[in-house]
């Protein structure tokens, strides 16, 4: 595979990561009451939701910068990959082992999305390992 092909796989993974982080980041940071109401669970203080939106938006900014110049960005790509799998595990655990008051789809959907993101990021990272050094 050519270096352009390797970089393209990574950039595709980064685009998916950026989109997921922007969508959830905006939802949690700017319109947390909409997500709270969609979840259908027990009421929660919006500050407990809003802070995570800031982190997701920051990850999106890091993803955009990495997309623009991926060479030497192993740390950021690793961070985005770990964020995806840890989020997926964090969502899967209560779905399987804890009682919850929100709609099951509200946990299952982002769990599946973040696991898919993890797989895509791993493939992109593996394909572009030479330029990420």
Helices and strands as residue ranges (DSSP letters): H 3-29, H 32-39, H 47-68, H 74-97, H 104-127, H 129-132
